[in-house]
Amino acid sequence: MAKKKSSGPRGTRKRGQHKPAKPASKARRSFTLANLQPPAGSRKKKVRVGRGMGSKLGRTAGAGNKGQKSRRGYSRRRGFEGGQMPLHRRMPKRGFHNPFGVTYEVVNLAELNVFPAGETVTPELLRAHGFVRRATDPIKVLGDGELTTKLAIHAQAFSASAKEKITKAGGTFEVVA
């Protein structure tokens, strides 16, 4: 019986050695719409986790072994430091809530130029014209801008610059309760 001739020496590569790379072809292909292809390695297939041992991420699906972090639906709350007292609770508290603090609805003098000269501007009139949002809050007139018309303005509070500009324009101001 004749021995079969081998095509080449077998077992000449040592363990860990790879096959020699094929020489790159010299012929360049022209790009047309018919032969466009994405670059090699740019289109990776999505790995579906937990779908059997042959799917790269079977069994524990990349979550490690046991414990809280391996259970489904797990996500740490913001600021959680593994049971250690978190930074936002180690820091001291600051300030306080003033139960007697008053928040004013603010109206600037420049906005009041829409009213005709000689008119009496009341809090009800300001609410009706949409200058003030909340009906329950007191109104304070601030001195931003210039007042060009002579007005009689009624409000719960006035800034010093607003009082000065109102009298300079020939108008009057009155503090109402």
Backbone as a printed PyTorch tensor [residue, N CA C, xyz], in Angstrom:
tensor([[[  0.8360,  -1.1740,   0.0000],
         [  0.0000,   0.0000,   0.0000],
         [  0.8810,   1.2360,   0.0000]],

        [[  0.5950,   2.1200,  -0.9360],
         [  1.4400,   3.3030,  -1.1040],
         [  1.0380,   4.3810,  -0.1090]],

        [[  2.0750,   5.0880,   0.3840],
         [  1.8080,   6.1740,   1.3230],
         [  1.2920,   7.3830,   0.5840]],

        [[  0.3470,   8.0560,   1.2130],
         [ -0.2080,   9.2680,   0.6150],
         [  0.7790,  10.4020,   0.8690]],

        [[  1.0830,  11.1500,  -0.1860],
         [  2.0230,  12.2420,  -0.0350],
         [  1.3520,  13.4240,   0.6250]],

        [[  2.0160,  14.0250,   1.6150],
         [  1.4320,  15.1980,   2.2760],
         [  1.7560,  16.4420,   1.4670]],

        [[  0.8650,  17.4200,   1.5640],
         [  1.0410,  18.6420,   0.7870],
         [  2.1130,  19.5540,   1.3780]],

        [[  2.5020,  19.3120,   2.6170],
         [  3.5330,  20.1460,   3.2380],
         [  3.8990,  19.5880,   4.5920]],

        [[  4.8840,  20.1820,   5.2260],
         [  5.2850,  19.6610,   6.5350],
         [  4.2190,  19.9340,   7.5720]],

        [[  3.8390,  18.9030,   8.3040],
         [  2.8120,  19.0520,   9.3200],
         [  3.4650,  19.3280,  10.6630]],

        [[  2.7970,  20.1780,  11.4750],
         [  3.2910,  20.4150,  12.8220],
         [  4.5300,  21.2630,  12.8850]],

        [[  4.7860,  22.0640,  11.8700],
         [  5.9840,  22.9080,  11.8970],
         [  5.7580,  24.1920,  12.6950]],

        [[  4.4720,  24.6290,  12.8400],
         [  4.1900,  25.8450,  13.6350],
         [  4.1470,  25.4930,  15.1000]],

        [[  4.7600,  26.3450,  15.9090],
         [  4.7200,  26.1290,  17.3420],
         [  3.4180,  26.6840,  17.8960]],

        [[  3.0870,  26.2330,  19.0790],
         [  1.8620,  26.6930,  19.7340],
         [  1.9380,  28.2050,  19.9520]],

        [[  0.8440,  28.9150,  19.6170],
         [  0.8040,  30.3660,  19.7970],
         [  1.1750,  31.1280,  18.5340]],

        [[  1.7830,  30.4250,  17.5580],
         [  2.1210,  31.0990,  16.3080],
         [  0.9130,  31.0970,  15.3940]],

        [[  0.7480,  32.1790,  14.6480],
         [ -0.3810,  32.2920,  13.7510],
         [  0.0520,  32.0650,  12.3220]],

        [[ -0.9390,  31.8740,  11.4750],
         [ -0.6540,  31.7100,  10.0580],
         [ -0.1010,  33.0120,   9.5140]],

        [[  0.7990,  32.9560,   8.5920],
         [  1.3270,  34.1920,   8.0120],
         [  0.2210,  34.9220,   7.2470]],

        [[  0.2460,  36.2470,   7.3140],
         [ -0.7810,  37.0410,   6.6550],
         [ -0.6660,  36.9250,   5.1520]],

        [[ -1.8240,  36.9310,   4.4920],
         [ -1.8310,  36.8690,   3.0380],
         [ -1.3580,  38.2080,   2.4870]],

        [[ -0.5740,  38.1890,   1.4320],
         [ -0.1270,  39.4730,   0.8680],
         [ -1.3150,  40.2480,   0.3010]],

        [[ -1.2960,  41.5580,   0.5100],
         [ -2.4010,  42.4000,   0.0280],
         [ -2.4090,  42.4250,  -1.4890]],

        [[ -3.6070,  42.3860,  -2.0470],
         [ -3.7000,  42.3760,  -3.5180],
         [ -3.3370,  43.7510,  -4.0510]],

        [[ -2.6400,  43.7540,  -5.1650],
         [ -2.1630,  44.9980,  -5.7500],
         [ -3.2660,  45.7420,  -6.4950]],

        [[ -4.2380,  44.9900,  -7.0020],
         [ -5.3010,  45.6160,  -7.8080],
         [ -6.2540,  46.3770,  -6.8950]],

        [[ -6.4780,  47.6650,  -7.1880],
         [ -7.4110,  48.4800,  -6.3950],
         [ -8.7680,  48.4450,  -7.0710]],

        [[ -9.7950,  48.2280,  -6.2320],
         [-11.1430,  48.2150,  -6.7760],
         [-11.6650,  49.6370,  -6.8170]],

        [[-12.3670,  49.9630,  -7.8580],
         [-12.9560,  51.3060,  -7.9400],
         [-14.2610,  51.3010,  -7.1340]],

        [[-14.5540,  52.4430,  -6.4770],
         [-15.7800,  52.5530,  -5.6880],
         [-16.9350,  52.9420,  -6.5870]],

        [[-17.9590,  52.1310,  -6.5520],
         [-19.2170,  52.4570,  -7.2220],
         [-20.3360,  52.1590,  -6.2410]],

        [[-21.5340,  52.6020,  -6.5530],
         [-22.6700,  52.3240,  -5.6790],
         [-22.9320,  50.8330,  -5.5420]],

        [[-22.5120,  50.0580,  -6.5410],
         [-22.7790,  48.6230,  -6.5220],
         [-21.8680,  47.8720,  -5.5580]],

        [[-20.6540,  48.3990,  -5.2940],
         [-19.7330,  47.6280,  -4.4520],
         [-19.3030,  48.3630,  -3.1820]],

        [[-20.1340,  49.2720,  -2.6720],
         [-19.8110,  49.9470,  -1.4060],
         [-19.9440,  48.9760,  -0.2470]],

        [[-18.9700,  49.0230,   0.6620],
         [-18.9950,  48.1650,   1.8440],
         [-18.4840,  48.9500,   3.0430]],

        [[-19.0050,  48.6610,   4.2350],
         [-18.4740,  49.3430,   5.4250],
         [-17.0580,  48.8540,   5.7190]],

        [[-16.2520,  49.6720,   6.4020],
         [-14.8910,  49.2210,   6.7450],
         [-14.9350,  47.9780,   7.6170]],

        [[-13.9030,  47.1610,   7.5040],
         [-13.8480,  45.9120,   8.2580],
         [-13.8280,  46.2050,   9.7560]],

        [[-14.6970,  45.5360,  10.5030],
         [-14.7510,  45.6850,  11.9460],
         [-15.6280,  46.8210,  12.4400]],

        [[-16.2350,  47.5810,  11.5250],
         [-17.0470,  48.7130,  11.9640],
         [-18.4930,  48.3220,  12.2670]],

        [[-18.9410,  47.1920,  11.7720],
         [-20.3280,  46.7610,  11.9700],
         [-20.3350,  45.5150,  12.8460]],

        [[-20.2830,  45.7260,  14.1820],
         [-20.2570,  44.5810,  15.0850],
         [-21.6720,  44.0960,  15.3680]],

        [[-21.8090,  42.8010,  15.5130],
         [-23.1030,  42.2100,  15.8100],
         [-23.3960,  42.3780,  17.2900]],

        [[-24.6260,  42.7190,  17.6350],
         [-25.0180,  42.9290,  19.0230],
         [-24.9970,  41.6060,  19.7760]],

        [[-24.4020,  41.6310,  20.9780],
         [-24.3540,  40.4300,  21.8040],
         [-25.6140,  40.3790,  22.6550]],

        [[-26.3720,  39.3020,  22.5350],
         [-27.5890,  39.1360,  23.3260],
         [-27.2120,  38.4010,  24.5980]],

        [[-27.3250,  39.0990,  25.7480],
         [-26.8560,  38.5100,  26.9930],
         [-27.8800,  37.5210,  27.5560]],

        [[-27.3500,  36.5350,  28.2800],
         [-28.2030,  35.5670,  28.9550],
         [-28.9500,  34.6510,  28.0280]],

        [[-28.3680,  34.3290,  26.8630],
         [-29.0620,  33.4560,  25.9020],
         [-28.2630,  32.1860,  25.6290]],

        [[-27.8030,  31.5670,  26.6990],
         [-27.1310,  30.2800,  26.5480],
         [-25.6190,  30.4090,  26.5960]],

        [[-24.9650,  29.2820,  26.9010],
         [-23.5180,  29.2850,  27.1030],
         [-22.7410,  29.5550,  25.8250]],

        [[-23.3270,  29.3450,  24.6840],
         [-22.6080,  29.5730,  23.4330],
         [-22.7220,  31.0000,  22.9220]],

        [[-23.3000,  31.8810,  23.6890],
         [-23.5710,  33.2240,  23.1620],
         [-22.6530,  34.3100,  23.7430]],

        [[-21.4740,  33.9330,  24.2170],
         [-20.4930,  34.8470,  24.8280],
         [-20.8880,  35.2780,  26.2280]],

        [[-22.1260,  35.6980,  26.4240],
         [-22.5470,  36.1630,  27.7460],
         [-23.7390,  35.3490,  28.2410]],

        [[-23.5130,  34.0650,  28.4820],
         [-24.5580,  33.2080,  29.0310],
         [-24.4620,  33.1690,  30.5460]],

        [[-25.1820,  32.3060,  31.1700],
         [-25.2080,  32.0710,  32.6040],
         [-25.4090,  33.3350,  33.4260]],

        [[-24.3390,  34.0290,  33.8530],
         [-24.5400,  35.2060,  34.7040],
         [-24.6760,  36.4910,  33.8900]],

        [[-24.5640,  36.4190,  32.5830],
         [-24.8020,  37.5360,  31.6650],
         [-23.9560,  38.7630,  31.9750]],

        [[-22.7110,  38.5410,  32.4320],
         [-21.8040,  39.6560,  32.6690],
         [-22.0070,  40.3700,  33.9890]],

        [[-22.9210,  39.8680,  34.8450],
         [-23.2120,  40.5430,  36.1070],
         [-22.4240,  39.9800,  37.2760]],

        [[-21.5630,  38.9970,  37.0460],
         [-20.8110,  38.4010,  38.1470],
         [-21.6720,  37.4130,  38.9170]],

        [[-21.1940,  37.0390,  40.0990],
         [-21.8930,  36.0240,  40.8830],
         [-22.6540,  36.6200,  42.0550]],

        [[-23.8520,  36.2110,  42.2310],
         [-24.7210,  36.5040,  43.3750],
         [-24.6670,  37.9530,  43.8770]],

        [[-25.4290,  38.2280,  44.8800],
         [-25.4160,  39.5350,  45.5110],
         [-26.4040,  40.5010,  44.8970]],

        [[-26.5590,  41.6470,  45.5590],
         [-27.5590,  42.6400,  45.1640],
         [-27.3410,  43.1390,  43.7370]],

        [[-26.0760,  43.3390,  43.3580],
         [-25.7870,  43.9240,  42.0500],
         [-25.9950,  42.9560,  40.8950]],

        [[-26.2050,  41.6680,  41.1980],
         [-26.4070,  40.7160,  40.1140],
         [-27.8890,  40.4730,  39.8260]],

        [[-28.7750,  41.0360,  40.6660],
         [-30.2070,  40.7840,  40.4860],
         [-30.7820,  41.6810,  39.4080]],

        [[-31.8780,  41.2280,  38.8210],
         [-32.4520,  42.0140,  37.7300],
         [-33.1240,  43.2770,  38.2610]],

        [[-33.0920,  44.3320,  37.4530],
         [-33.7110,  45.5820,  37.8400],
         [-32.8990,  46.4070,  38.8130]],

        [[-31.6680,  45.9800,  39.0890],
         [-30.8570,  46.6860,  40.0890],
         [-30.3100,  47.9950,  39.5290]],

        [[-30.4620,  49.0680,  40.2730],
         [-29.7330,  50.3100,  39.9820],
         [-29.5810,  51.0610,  41.2880]],

        [[-28.3540,  51.4890,  41.5680],
         [-28.0720,  52.2350,  42.7970],
         [-28.7830,  53.5630,  42.7830]],

        [[-29.2600,  54.0290,  43.9420],
         [-29.8540,  55.3570,  43.9910],
         [-28.7500,  56.4040,  43.9410]],

        [[-29.1020,  57.6300,  43.5480],
         [-28.1140,  58.6990,  43.4490],
         [-27.4820,  58.9500,  44.8100]],

        [[-26.1690,  59.0770,  44.8490],
         [-25.4720,  59.3760,  46.0950],
         [-25.2040,  58.1670,  46.9740]],

        [[-25.5860,  56.9590,  46.5430],
         [-25.3800,  55.7660,  47.3680],
         [-23.9060,  55.4020,  47.3820]],

        [[-23.3520,  55.1630,  48.5780],
         [-21.9310,  54.8620,  48.7160],
         [-21.7210,  53.5080,  49.3720]],

        [[-22.5390,  52.5300,  49.0290],
         [-22.3610,  51.1730,  49.5240],
         [-22.6990,  50.9890,  50.9800]],

        [[-23.5660,  51.8120,  51.5260],
         [-23.9510,  51.6890,  52.9250],
         [-23.2110,  52.6650,  53.8290]],

        [[-22.0680,  53.1810,  53.3490],
         [-21.3520,  54.2230,  54.0990],
         [-22.2110,  55.4860,  54.1030]],

        [[-22.0870,  56.2890,  55.1470],
         [-22.8550,  57.5350,  55.2270],
         [-22.4620,  58.4250,  54.0440]],

        [[-23.3820,  58.7370,  53.1500],
         [-23.0080,  59.4540,  51.9310],
         [-22.6060,  60.9070,  52.1890]],

        [[-21.8940,  61.4650,  51.2240],
         [-21.3410,  62.8130,  51.3520],
         [-22.4190,  63.8520,  51.6310]],

        [[-23.5520,  63.7470,  50.9560],
         [-24.5880,  64.7670,  51.1290],
         [-25.2160,  64.7150,  52.5170]],

        [[-25.0280,  63.6140,  53.2550],
         [-25.5100,  63.5580,  54.6380],
         [-24.4090,  63.8550,  55.6500]],

        [[-23.1440,  63.7760,  55.2120],
         [-22.0340,  64.1330,  56.0990],
         [-21.8310,  65.6440,  56.1660]],

        [[-22.2650,  66.3550,  55.1300],
         [-22.1130,  67.8070,  55.1030],
         [-23.1180,  68.4710,  56.0520]],

        [[-22.7310,  69.5880,  56.6830],
         [-23.6770,  70.2540,  57.5940],
         [-24.8050,  70.9340,  56.8370]],

        [[-25.9320,  71.1020,  57.5140],
         [-27.0600,  71.8110,  56.9140],
         [-26.7610,  73.2930,  56.9400]],

        [[-27.3760,  74.0510,  56.0270],
         [-27.1420,  75.4920,  55.9770],
         [-28.4610,  76.2250,  55.8820]],

        [[-28.5390,  77.3750,  56.5490],
         [-29.6870,  78.2560,  56.4110],
         [-30.9120,  77.7600,  57.1520]],

        [[-32.0030,  78.4750,  56.9380],
         [-33.2680,  78.1040,  57.5600],
         [-34.4080,  78.6890,  56.7250]],

        [[-35.6200,  78.2380,  57.0050],
         [-36.7930,  78.7540,  56.3160],
         [-37.4240,  79.8130,  57.2060]],

        [[-37.5480,  81.0330,  56.6820],
         [-38.1320,  82.1220,  57.4530],
         [-39.6550,  82.0790,  57.3270]],

        [[-40.3680,  81.7450,  58.4030],
         [-41.8290,  81.6590,  58.3010],
         [-42.5000,  83.0290,  58.1320]],

        [[-41.7670,  84.0990,  58.4160],
         [-42.3520,  85.4420,  58.3040],
         [-41.8830,  86.1750,  57.0490]],

        [[-41.1480,  85.4940,  56.1780],
         [-40.6340,  86.1260,  54.9620],
         [-41.7590,  86.4860,  54.0090]],

        [[-41.6500,  87.6560,  53.3720],
         [-42.6710,  88.1210,  52.4240],
         [-42.0750,  88.0900,  51.0280]],

        [[-42.7710,  87.4540,  50.0950],
         [-42.3420,  87.4690,  48.6990],
         [-43.2500,  88.4110,  47.9280]],

        [[-42.6330,  89.3600,  47.2610],
         [-43.3880,  90.3660,  46.5210],
         [-43.4710,  90.0070,  45.0500]],

        [[-44.5510,  90.4240,  44.4180],
         [-44.6420,  90.4190,  42.9570],
         [-44.0110,  91.7370,  42.5170]],

        [[-43.0660,  91.6760,  41.5950],
         [-42.2730,  92.8490,  41.2320],
         [-42.7820,  93.4730,  39.9400]],

        [[-42.9120,  94.8080,  39.9660],
         [-43.2630,  95.5750,  38.7630],
         [-42.2390,  96.7040,  38.6410]],

        [[-41.6310,  96.8590,  37.4620],
         [-40.6590,  97.9240,  37.2460],
         [-41.3270,  99.1550,  36.6430]],

        [[-40.7250, 100.3160,  36.8800],
         [-41.3100, 101.5770,  36.4110],
         [-41.4430, 101.6330,  34.8880]],

        [[-40.4880, 101.0680,  34.1760],
         [-40.5220, 101.1050,  32.7140],
         [-41.7790, 100.4250,  32.1680]],

        [[-42.3080,  99.4340,  32.8920],
         [-43.5020,  98.7180,  32.4330],
         [-44.7680,  99.5610,  32.5880]],

        [[-44.7310, 100.5530,  33.4760],
         [-45.9310, 101.3530,  33.7580],
         [-46.1610, 102.4740,  32.7440]],

        [[-45.2740, 102.6280,  31.7770],
         [-45.4260, 103.6780,  30.7590],
         [-46.5800, 103.4170,  29.7920]],

        [[-47.1650, 102.2250,  29.8580],
         [-48.2920, 101.9080,  28.9670],
         [-49.5880, 102.6120,  29.4120]],

        [[-49.6460, 103.0360,  30.6750],
         [-50.8550, 103.6910,  31.1790],
         [-50.8630, 105.1650,  30.7560]],

        [[-52.0580, 105.7140,  30.4540],
         [-52.1350, 107.1270,  30.0540],
         [-51.8370, 108.0510,  31.2390]],

        [[-51.3870, 109.2730,  30.9400],
         [-51.0030, 110.2340,  31.9790],
         [-52.2200, 110.5780,  32.8440]],

        [[-51.9640, 110.7150,  34.1470],
         [-53.0130, 111.0810,  35.0890],
         [-53.8090, 109.9120,  35.6280]],

        [[-53.5480, 108.7110,  35.1900],
         [-54.3130, 107.5390,  35.6530],
         [-53.8170, 107.0800,  37.0160]],

        [[-54.7260, 106.5080,  37.8160],
         [-54.3750, 105.9270,  39.1080],
         [-54.1500, 104.4280,  38.9060]],

        [[-52.9130, 103.9870,  39.1540],
         [-52.5460, 102.5900,  38.9590],
         [-52.6830, 101.8680,  40.3020]],

        [[-53.6200, 100.9290,  40.3800],
         [-53.8810, 100.1710,  41.6010],
         [-53.4230,  98.7170,  41.4270]],

        [[-53.2720,  97.9790,  42.5310],
         [-52.9170,  96.5590,  42.4090],
         [-53.9210,  95.7610,  41.5680]],

        [[-55.2140,  96.1000,  41.6830],
         [-56.2440,  95.4040,  40.8910],
         [-56.0430,  95.6670,  39.4010]],

        [[-55.6770,  96.9110,  39.0470],
         [-55.4540,  97.2800,  37.6470],
         [-54.2250,  96.5530,  37.0870]],

        [[-53.1780,  96.4350,  37.9070],
         [-51.9640,  95.7170,  37.4870],
         [-52.2470,  94.2370,  37.2520]],

        [[-53.0950,  93.6310,  38.1130],
         [-53.4640,  92.2300,  37.9290],
         [-54.3110,  92.0490,  36.6760]],

        [[-55.2130,  93.0060,  36.4160],
         [-56.0910,  92.9340,  35.2380],
         [-55.2940,  93.0440,  33.9370]],

        [[-54.2080,  93.8380,  33.9440],
         [-53.3770,  94.0120,  32.7470],
         [-52.2970,  92.9330,  32.6050]],

        [[-52.2180,  92.0140,  33.5730],
         [-51.2830,  90.8900,  33.4740],
         [-49.8600,  91.2040,  33.9090]],

        [[-49.6400,  92.2920,  34.6420],
         [-48.3070,  92.6100,  35.1460],
         [-47.9280,  91.7130,  36.3150]],

        [[-48.9350,  91.1680,  37.0030],
         [-48.7290,  90.3750,  38.2060],
         [-49.3720,  89.0090,  37.9880]],

        [[-48.6540,  87.9480,  38.3860],
         [-49.1920,  86.6030,  38.1920],
         [-50.1050,  86.1730,  39.3360]],

        [[-49.5710,  86.1710,  40.5660],
         [-50.3570,  85.6830,  41.7010],
         [-51.1540,  86.8200,  42.3290]],

        [[-52.4290,  86.5970,  42.5240],
         [-53.3060,  87.6400,  43.0660],
         [-53.1310,  87.8230,  44.5690]],

        [[-52.5690,  86.8180,  45.2470],
         [-52.4790,  86.8860,  46.7040],
         [-51.2240,  87.6180,  47.1880]],

        [[-50.1510,  87.6540,  46.3760],
         [-48.8980,  88.2620,  46.8160],
         [-48.9540,  89.7820,  46.7420]],

        [[-48.2960,  90.4630,  47.6870],
         [-48.2320,  91.9240,  47.6250],
         [-47.3520,  92.3920,  46.4640]],

        [[-47.5490,  93.6380,  46.0270],
         [-46.8320,  94.1720,  44.8670],
         [-45.7970,  95.1880,  45.3310]],

        [[-44.5950,  95.0860,  44.7500],
         [-43.5440,  96.0590,  45.0280],
         [-43.1170,  96.6950,  43.7170]],

        [[-43.0470,  98.0170,  43.7010],
         [-42.6390,  98.7550,  42.5050],
         [-41.1500,  99.0670,  42.6350]],

        [[-40.3720,  98.6320,  41.6300],
         [-38.9310,  98.8740,  41.6170],
         [-38.5850,  99.9440,  40.5890]],

        [[-37.4270, 100.5590,  40.7510],
         [-37.0690, 101.7170,  39.9290],
         [-36.2710, 101.4050,  38.6850]],

        [[-36.4530, 100.2480,  38.0750],
         [-35.7290,  99.9180,  36.8480],
         [-36.3840, 100.6110,  35.6660]],

        [[-35.6150, 101.3430,  34.8780],
         [-36.1480, 102.0770,  33.7310],
         [-36.5960, 103.4710,  34.1370]],

        [[-37.1270, 104.2180,  33.1820],
         [-37.5920, 105.5920,  33.4320],
         [-39.1090, 105.6600,  33.3030]],

        [[-39.7330, 106.4790,  34.1370],
         [-41.1750, 106.7170,  34.0700],
         [-41.3920, 108.0170,  33.2860]],

        [[-42.0880, 107.9350,  32.1750],
         [-42.2620, 109.1090,  31.3110],
         [-43.6230, 109.7620,  31.4810]],

        [[-44.5750, 109.0710,  32.1240],
         [-45.9130, 109.6320,  32.3110],
         [-46.1820, 109.9380,  33.7760]],

        [[-47.0550, 110.9140,  34.0110],
         [-47.4170, 111.3140,  35.3710],
         [-48.5260, 110.3820,  35.8510]],

        [[-48.1950, 109.5550,  36.8700],
         [-49.1430, 108.5530,  37.3630],
         [-49.2710, 108.6360,  38.8800]],

        [[-50.4440, 108.2120,  39.3680],
         [-50.6450, 108.0150,  40.8030],
         [-50.6220, 106.5050,  41.0280]],

        [[-49.5760, 106.0410,  41.6800],
         [-49.3650, 104.5960,  41.8080],
         [-49.6400, 104.1560,  43.2410]],

        [[-50.4870, 103.1240,  43.3700],
         [-50.8060, 102.5210,  44.6700],
         [-50.2370, 101.1060,  44.6760]],

        [[-49.4140, 100.7800,  45.6910],
         [-48.8430,  99.4380,  45.8210],
         [-48.5060,  99.1910,  47.2830]],

        [[-48.1400,  97.9410,  47.6000],
         [-47.8220,  97.5760,  48.9770],
         [-46.4150,  98.0280,  49.3740]],

        [[-45.4860,  98.1610,  48.4120],
         [-44.1220,  98.5900,  48.7320],
         [-43.4910,  99.2660,  47.5250]],

        [[-42.5290, 100.1680,  47.7910],
         [-41.7930, 100.8920,  46.7560],
         [-40.3160, 100.8920,  47.1340]],

        [[-39.4460, 100.7840,  46.1410],
         [-38.0200, 100.9400,  46.4150],
         [-37.7060, 102.4310,  46.4650]],

        [[-36.5690, 102.7840,  47.0600],
         [-36.1860, 104.1970,  47.2080],
         [-36.0140, 104.8620,  45.8470]],

        [[-35.4010, 104.1410,  44.8850],
         [-35.1950, 104.7220,  43.5510],
         [-36.5200, 104.8940,  42.8210]],

        [[-37.4940, 103.9970,  43.0640],
         [-38.8080, 104.1160,  42.4300],
         [-39.5340, 105.3480,  42.9570]],

        [[-39.4690, 105.5770,  44.2600],
         [-40.1160, 106.7600,  44.8450],
         [-39.5380, 108.0350,  44.2430]],

        [[-38.2250, 108.0610,  44.1200],
         [-37.5330, 109.2360,  43.5830],
         [-37.9420, 109.5030,  42.1300]],

        [[-37.9970, 108.4630,  41.3120],
         [-38.3280, 108.6290,  39.8900],
         [-39.8000, 108.9900,  39.6770]],

        [[-40.6860, 108.4730,  40.5310],
         [-42.1120, 108.7990,  40.4160],
         [-42.3360, 110.2830,  40.7030]],

        [[-41.7250, 110.7920,  41.7770],
         [-41.8810, 112.2150,  42.1150],
         [-41.1940, 113.0950,  41.0820]],

        [[-40.1020, 112.6390,  40.4990],
         [-39.3920, 113.3990,  39.4650],
         [-40.2470, 113.5370,  38.2040]],

        [[-41.0540, 112.4830,  37.9080],
         [-41.9290, 112.5170,  36.7300],
         [-43.2190, 113.2970,  37.0060]],

        [[-43.3990, 113.7610,  38.2550],
         [-44.5940, 114.5380,  38.6000],
         [-45.7370, 113.6860,  39.1150]],

        [[-45.4840, 112.4100,  39.3530],
         [-46.5300, 111.5190,  39.8410],
         [-46.5100, 111.4060,  41.3450]],

        [[-47.4220, 110.5730,  41.8720],
         [-47.4870, 110.3310,  43.3090],
         [-47.4980, 108.8340,  43.5700]],

        [[-47.0740, 108.4530,  44.7740],
         [-47.1250, 107.0470,  45.1740],
         [-47.7940, 106.9480,  46.5320]],

        [[-48.5140, 105.8330,  46.7240],
         [-49.1980, 105.6280,  47.9940],
         [-49.0520, 104.1690,  48.3930]],

        [[-48.6230, 103.9450,  49.6390],
         [-48.4740, 102.5850,  50.1630],
         [-49.8280, 102.1330,  50.6980]],

        [[-50.3520, 101.0400,  50.1350],
         [-51.6420, 100.5020,  50.5780],
         [-51.3970,  99.1890,  51.3170]],

        [[-52.3580,  98.8040,  52.1430],
         [-52.2120,  97.5890,  52.9360],
         [-52.4890,  96.3490,  52.1060]]])
